[in-house]
């Protein structure tokens, strides 16, 4: 479930990132990945948003990103990443 989201978490949201860098990890993803992978992540984020699967996303962030976020923080972070992908430079 949410293969690209899991990839993003394990590859770009490492424990070495501080809180500010965690929020900007999506830019590293945009700069480092091809358009198809970016599109797949955006599709998965849209599925999370449309299905209000923030608890699932929260669990994935904890498991694959080793971060404990509240559901509201998870929602805010997912929406932020979705917007960054939609308006990438």
N, C-alpha and C positions, 0 to 999 in steps of 0.2 A: 504494500500500500504506500502510495506517494514516494515512489522510487527516486525521482529527481530531488524532491524535498529532503529525503534522507541523505542523498549525495551532497547536496548543498550544506547540510548541517555538518556532516563528517569532514568535508573538504575545506569549507570556508569559515565555519563557526567554531574554531578550535578553542581549547581552554586558555590558550595564551592571549586571546583577545580580551581587552578590557571592555567595559560596558559600551563606551562610545564606538569602539571598533566593531563590536558585535552588531551595532545598528548600521554600520557602513559596510559590512561584509558583502552585502548584495552588490555593491559597486565593484568589488574585486571579482565577484562572480560574473558580472556583466562584461568586465574588461577581459576576463580570462576564458570565457566559454563561447562556443559558436551559437549562432542564432537559433538552431533547432533545440539545443539543450535549454537555452533561455526560454524558448517558447513552451517547452514541456514543463518547466518549473512554474511558469505563469499559469498554465492550464491547471496544474495541481493546486496552486494557491487559490485560484478562482473556485475550484471545487471545494476547498476548505471553507472559503468565505460563503459561497452560495449554500452550502450544506450546514453552515454554522458548526463546523467540526473543530472548534477551537480546543476542546478538551483532548481530542485525538492529537492535534498539532502540539499541544502542551506536552503530552506524553512523549511524542517523537523528539521534541526539542530536548527534553530531559534525557532520553535514552541515547540519541545520536549527537546532540550538541552539548551534553553534560551541563545543562543550565536549568535552574529551577525558576520558571516564570509563573505568575498567576495567570488565570484564564484571561483577565482583562489585558495584562501585559502581552500575552501571546497574541490576542486579537490585534492589538495596536501594532505589534511587530510584523504580523502577517500582512496587514493592510499597508503598512509602510513598504514592505518588500514588493508587494503587488504593484503599488504606485510607481516605485522605482523602475520596475521592469516595463511598465506601460509607457513611461516617459524617459526611457534611457536615452542617453546622449549619443 
